Each structure stands twice: as structure tokens, then as C-alpha cells.
Amino acid sequence: MERNLTLVALFAALIAALALIPKFSLGFGVPITAQSLGIMLCGTVLGAKRGALAVLLFLLLVALGLPLLAGGNGGLGAFMLPSSGFLIGFPVAAFVTGLIVEKWYGPSLTIVAAVASVIGGIIVLYIFGIIGLSIALDKSLLESAALVTVFIPGDLIKAVLAGFITSGLAKARPASVLSRS
């Protein structure tokens, strides 16, 4: 139990640390950040439940006002921005990513984690992001989906990185990849 709490807190801190990588602001209010890599890693390394809990802890800290989002944003106002759909989708994305890694013992952990990151950390997350963007910008779902296509190349790179990082961690310290234990 104590180990789980420590890892949940550690991965919430990892997501926050990834906000330190400079963001690229886009004209429609959703920045390109490295934090989605943290969401993917929460799922691939911690598994579904612990990964989602780490993200929920991170979001709780953001809601309490800590400036943990890219660009130093925090507080309840962060959940009213065009990017709020992505924030709301973070824990679901981590959960789905982790669930796939827990259940699918495919060709290699690198491939499983990368594919899980694409499904959970991109597709599932984009569903929430597109809906939130559509509501915030008063655009159709199709228009909002067109706006987020700019994220696809970077997120695919993050998914591949999540696969390699998870696999490397499993080789170096097998017991640390809780999604496989």
C-alpha cells in the first residue's frame, strides 16, 4: 500500500515536471506540451487503477491552484479553458492505456505499450479533447477534430517513447512495471 501511494505521488510529480518543457501555444487555446507523455507512462508503468489515481492526484493539485500545467497554469479556471476536455480525459486515458498493457501480452512490451499509448493516450484522450474544444469554441465536432490533427505527429512520437521507456524500465527493474505484475 505504501509503495503504491509513493508511486502514485511520484507519477503525479512526473506529469507536473513535464510541464517544465516549454509549451507551444496554438491559436485555438490548446498548447502542445509534454504532459501527455506522463499520462501515457502512468498507464503503461503503473497500470490502469494506479495510473488513473496518479492523474487524479495531479488534477486535484491543479484544481487547488498549484501552477502545474504547461505555462504555469493552475486553479479551477484551468478547467474552463478550451483545453479542459483534455484535462478531464487525462485519467480515463491513463486508465485505458494501463488496462491494455495489463491485459495484452503481445509480441513485446515495447509494442504493447506503444499501441496502448496510441489507443488510450491519443484516441481516448482526443475524444474528450474534441468534445471539450467543441463546447468551449462553439464549433462542430468535425471542426474541432480538424483542429487537433496538429497534435497527431507529436503524440505518436510520445507513444513510441512511452513504449521504449516502459520496456527499458521493465528490463532494468522488472518489478517496477506494475502494469505487468
N, C-alpha and C positions, 0 to 999 in steps of 0.2 A: 504494500500500500504506500509506504513512504517513498519507495523508488518510483512508483507511478506518479505521485504528486510532484516529485522532483523533475521528472522528465516532462510532465505537462507544463510546468513552470519554465523549464529550460527551452522548450519549443515555442512557448509564447514569447519568450525573450528573443529567440531566433527570428521570429516574424517581425518583431519590433526592430531588431538590428538590421534587417534587410531594408528597412525604411531609410537607413542612412545612405544607401546607394542613391545618388541623385535621380530624381524623377524627371520624366519628360512630360510636360503638360500639353494636353491636346485641346483643341478649340471647343470641344463639347463637354469639358469638365471632368473627364476620367483620365487620370495620369497613367503613364506606363511606369510601373515600379517592379522591383524585385520581390515584393512581398508575396506574390502568388507562388513563387518557388518555395517559400516557407510553408504555405498551405499544402502544397503537394508533398513536401517532406514530412509534414505532420502525419499525413495519411500513410505514406509508404514506409515510414520508420516506426511510428507509434501504433499504427493500426487504426481501425475505424473509431472506436469509442474514445481512446486516449487522444487521438489526433483531433477529433471534434472538440473534446474538452480543452485542449491547448488553445484552439482557435477561439472558443467561447471565453476563456480566460483573457486572451488578448483583446477581444472585443469589449469585455467588461471594463478592462483598464482604459480602453479608448473612450468608452461611454462616460467613465468617471472623470475624464478630462485630460488624461495623460496624452501628450503630443506624440503618439507612437505611429501615426500614419505617415506615409511619404509626404514630405513637405512640412512636417511638424504639426499636422492637424490632429485634433482630438476633441472630445466632448460630444454631447448629444447632437450638436449641429452637423457633425460628420455623417450622421445617418439621414440627413435631409438633403444631401448633395446628389448630383447625378450619379455618383459612384456608389450610392448606398445599396443598390441592388447587389453589387459585387460583395460588399461587406456582409450583407445578410446571407449571401450564398457561400461565404467562406467556410462555415462549419459543416454545411452539407457537402461541399466539395471535398473537404478533408475526410469526412465520413465515407463517402462513396469511394474515394481513392484508396483508403485503408481497407475497406471491405473487399475490394477487388484483389488487393495484394494478399489479404488473409485467405481468400477462397481459391485463387487461381494459382496453381503450381505449374506454370507453363514452362517454356523452353529454358529460360534463365531469369533470374531475379531482375537483371537489368532491363530486359524486355517487358516483363510483367509490371515492374514499377513505372516504366516509361508509358506503357499503354494505359495503366491505371491513372497516371497523371493526366494523360490526354482526355480520358473519359471523365474522371472526376474533377480534375483541376482546370480543365478547359471547357468541355462541353457542358457539364452540370453548372459550373460557375458562370458561363456565358448565358445560360438560360435565366438565371437570377439577374445578371447584369443587364441583359437586354430588356427584361421586364421593368427593372428599376429605371433604366435610361428612358424607356418609352413613357413611363409615368412622369418622370422629372422634366423631360424636354417636350412633352406633349407631342410625341411622334408615334408613328405606327411601329409595330413590332419589326416589320421588314426594314423600315428606315433605321431603326435602332440597331438591328443586326448588321446592316451595311456599315454603320459607324464603328462597330467593334472589330471589323475584319482587320483593322490596322494592328491589333494585338496578336493575331494568329502566329506570325513568324517568331516573335519573341517568346511567346508561350510554348511553342513547340520546342524551342531550344531549352527552355526551363524544364519541360517534361523529360527531355533526354538527359539533362543534367541530374534531375531527380532520380532517374533510373541508374545512372552511373554512381551517384553519391550513395544511394541506398545499397547497391551491390557492393561497392567498395567498403562501406561500413560493415556489411554482413560478412565480408571476407576477413576484415581486420578484427572485428569483435562480433561474432555471430549472435551472442546473447543480447546485443544492444538493439537489434532489429526486432522489436516486439510484434510487428505485424506478421512475423513468421514463427513466433513461439507459441 
